[in-house]
Amino acid sequence: MNRPSHLIVKWRAALLACLAGSMLLGCATGQHFSTDAVAGLQPGKTTMVDAVQVLQGMPQQVLPQSDGSTIALWAYKISLVTDAIYYRREAMLQFGPDGRLARVLDTTNVPLTDATRRKLLGAASIPTETAATDGSGAQTPASGAAMTTSPGTTAIPVSAP
């Protein structure tokens, strides 16, 4: 007849539930923003005030540049179970001296279509296939094969030994 009383069983269940809940508690910083919000930004039109409204929060960092432009970083980070599960999303935007969005400098965990990425990053920032020079200034194809690069990567021609 050494059965635990009904009250002890209830307290034990409540204690286990609280312990399990505290294990899932985590820490979050920044304001969560959607990928659709980033995709909706328009270079040359969107202002910093517009970006704050669309991204639903102030940037984590604002860095004035010597040319009068500004770089702003929106970041959202969350970790669960004491950093066992970690997620972050970032968007780094450059605003020109006129206060309008010049381009998106970088994103983390913000999936965008290729067309949207080209629009936001600007054509000048996406590397294209280039030919190597042979030292005389004349361009030669790199190793005779077609060289492909994806956006965000740079192909570096290497001569054969």
N, C-alpha and C positions, 0 to 999 in steps of 0.2 A: 504494500500500500504506500509505497514511496513515490506516488505520482505527483508531479509538480502541479501546483494549484493553477486554476484557470487564469488568474491574474498574472502570474509569472510568465505563462505562455504568451499572453497578450503583450506584456512588456518586452519580452525577448523578440517577438515579431516586429514590434515598433522600433526597437533598437537596431535590428538588422536592416529594416527599411531605411532608417536614417543614415546608417553607415553606408549602405549601397548608394543612396542619394548623394552623400558627400563625396563619394568616389567619382561621381560623374560631374561634379562641379568643376567649372573651369574658369578661365580668365579671358576676357575679350577686351580689346582696345580698338579705338577708332569707331567709325560709323559704317555699317554695312551699306554697300551700294551695289546696284545691279549692273550686269554687263550691258543690258539694253540702255541704261543711262549713259554709259561710256560711248556706246555706238551712236547715240543720238547727238553727241557733241558735234559742232560744226566749226571747223577752222575758219577764221576770218569773221565769224559772226558771234560765237559764244563768248561771253565775258566771264570774268571771275565770279561775279554775282550770280550769273546764270548757272555756272558750274556748281556753285555751292547749293543752289536750289535743286538742280537736277540730280546731283550726287547725294543729296539729303544730309549734308554735313560740311563742316569746315575742314580744310586740309590739315593733315598732321604737321606738315612743314611748308613754309613759304620762304623761298630763297630768292631775294632780289639779285639780279645780275648787273654787271658793270655796263652793259649795253642798254639798260633800261627795261629789259624784259624781266619776267618773273617765272620761276619754276615752282610749281605747287605739287605736293605729294599727298594723295588720298590713300590711306592704308587702313585695312581692317584685318585684325589678327585675332584668332581664337584658339585656345588650347583646352583640351578636356583630359581628364584623368592624369593630372600632373604632367602635361606635355607628351603623353603617349599618343594622343591624336592632336595634330596641329594643322591649321589651315590659315592661309593668308591670301588677301587680294589687294593689289596695289595698282594705282594709275598715276603716272607722273606726267603732268601737263606743263607745257611752256606757253606763257602768255606774252605777247609782244609788248613793246613800249606803249602802244595804244590801248592796252588792256584786253585785247581780244585774243582768243586762242590761236596760237601759231601752229602748234602740232602736239600730238601725244608723243612724248619721248620714250616711254616704256610702260608696259603693263605686266602684271603677274596674275595668273589665274583669271584672266579676262578673255574668254574665247570670242574672237571676232572673225567674220568672214574675210577672205582675202581682199575683196573690194573695199570693205569698211576699214580694214587695216591700212590699205594704201591711202585712202582718203584722210585718215587721222594722222598717220605717220608722215605723210608728204612723200612725193615721188623721189625727192633728192636723198632721203634717208634709207631707201631700200636699195641694196646693192644689186647691180645687174652683172651679167656675164661680161667679162672683159678679157681681152687677149693679152698675152705676155709680150714684153719687149725683148729683143735679142741683144740689147746693149747699144745698138746704133740708132735707136729711136724707132725702128721699124717694128710694127706689131706682127707677131707670129702666133698662130693658134697654140694653145696650151696642150702639149703632148699629143697633138693630132686627134684627140678624141673630143667629143662634145662634153663640155663642162657644164654641169647644172648646179645651181645654188638655189636654196629656198630663201624666202624673205627672212631677214635677220641674221643671215650668215654671209661671210665673205670668202670668196675662193682665192687662195694664194697659190699661184703657179710655182711649182718646184721643178727645177731642172734635174734630169737623170744624171747619176754619177758617172 
